[in-house]
Amino acid sequence: MADLIPNLETQRLLLKPLALDDAPAIQTIFPQWEIVRFLASHVPWPYPPDGAESFLRDVALPGMAAGTEWHWSLRPKTEPGQLIGVISLLVGEKNNRGFWIAPEWRGQGLMSEAVVAVTDFWFEALGHDLLRAPKAVENIASRRISQSSGMRMVGVETHSFVSGEHPAEIWEITAAEWRAHRAAG
């Protein structure tokens, strides 16, 4: 996958393309209610013992090979061997970006850094014109990331999440809006 999906870097993070070897770390971190509750309902819960390996083998890696999905592990530059989260881009009409980070790494602006790196990749390397990201209305931290990255809320729908049916805000940004936001920032 490394030849199809580049490593990305921010001030404090290394973003490495997901690999099957990441399954044990994901399996250890991911199955926490605080992480999964606002993820799409297709995420199995309770999370099965082989959930990370199945996701990587059956979903992420085939999508990466097909050129329709891009998934990166988030790793602090100070501890490059430690996976602390995942960020993904997906070709599709309604949802193009998703992410999660271990609770103990939240509140430091790390996901905001990762969002900038992958959004640049989406628009500049992949050449897309629009990025959409739905999120549960209750997911305040995710909303703040969308707001701070120049996105605008364009609607509210009901979505199925691991925690049930909830109102979801639909956030989007065009390539032109992203470039203007980056130039102003």
Residue pairs with C-beta under 8 A, 6 or more apart in sequence:
1 17
1 18
1 19
1 61
1 64
1 65
2 17
4 17
4 64
4 65
4 67
5 17
5 64
5 70
5 71
5 72
6 17
6 121
6 125
7 14
7 15
7 16
7 17
8 14
8 15
8 72
8 117
8 118
8 121
9 15
9 77
9 117
10 113
10 114
10 116
10 117
11 113
12 76
12 77
12 78
12 110
12 113
13 74
13 75
13 76
13 77
13 110
13 113
13 114
13 117
14 74
14 75
14 76
14 77
14 80
15 72
15 73
15 74
15 75
15 87
15 114
15 117
15 118
16 72
16 73
16 75
17 64
17 70
17 71
17 72
17 73
18 56
18 60
18 61
18 64
18 71
18 72
18 73
18 86
19 56
19 61
20 53
20 56
20 57
20 61
22 52
22 56
22 73
22 83
23 52
23 53
23 56
24 52
25 73
25 82
25 83
26 52
26 55
26 56
26 83
26 86
27 49
27 50
27 51
27 52
27 53
29 35
29 83
29 84
29 85
29 102
30 36
30 47
30 51
30 52
30 100
31 46
31 47
31 51
32 102
32 103
34 103
35 100
35 101
35 102
35 103
36 43
36 45
36 47
36 100
36 162
37 161
37 162
37 163
38 135
38 136
38 138
38 139
38 142
38 161
38 162
38 163
38 166
39 98
39 100
39 161
39 162
40 95
40 98
40 159
40 160
40 161
40 162
41 160
41 161
41 162
43 162
44 51
45 162
48 54
59 69
60 69
60 71
60 88
63 69
63 71
63 90
64 70
64 71
68 90
68 91
69 88
69 89
69 90
69 91
70 88
70 89
70 90
70 118
70 121
71 86
71 87
71 88
71 89
72 86
72 87
72 88
72 114
72 118
73 83
73 85
73 86
74 83
74 84
74 85
74 86
74 87
74 101
74 110
74 111
74 114
75 81
75 82
75 83
75 84
76 82
76 84
76 105
76 110
84 101
84 102
84 105
84 110
85 99
85 100
85 101
85 102
85 105
85 110
85 111
85 114
86 99
86 100
87 97
87 98
87 99
87 111
87 114
87 115
87 118
88 97
88 98
88 99
89 96
89 97
89 118
89 121
89 122
89 126
90 96
90 97
90 98
93 132
94 132
94 134
94 170
95 132
95 133
95 134
96 122
96 128
96 130
96 131
96 132
96 133
97 115
97 118
97 119
97 122
97 131
97 132
97 133
98 133
99 111
99 114
99 115
101 110
101 111
106 141
111 145
112 145
112 148
112 149
115 145
115 149
116 149
116 182
119 131
119 149
119 173
119 178
120 178
120 182
122 128
122 131
123 131
123 175
123 178
123 179
128 175
129 174
129 175
130 172
130 173
130 174
130 175
131 151
131 172
131 173
131 178
132 170
132 171
132 172
133 146
133 151
133 170
133 171
133 172
134 157
134 159
134 168
134 169
134 170
134 171
135 142
135 143
135 146
135 168
135 169
135 171
136 142
136 159
136 161
136 163
136 166
136 167
136 168
136 169
137 143
137 156
137 166
137 167
137 168
137 169
138 166
143 169
143 171
146 153
146 171
149 173
149 181
150 173
150 177
150 178
150 180
150 181
151 171
151 172
151 173
152 171
152 172
152 173
152 177
153 169
153 170
153 171
154 170
154 171
154 172
155 169
155 170
156 167
156 168
156 169
156 170
157 167
157 168
157 170
158 165
158 166
158 167
158 168
159 165
159 166
159 167
159 168
161 168
173 181
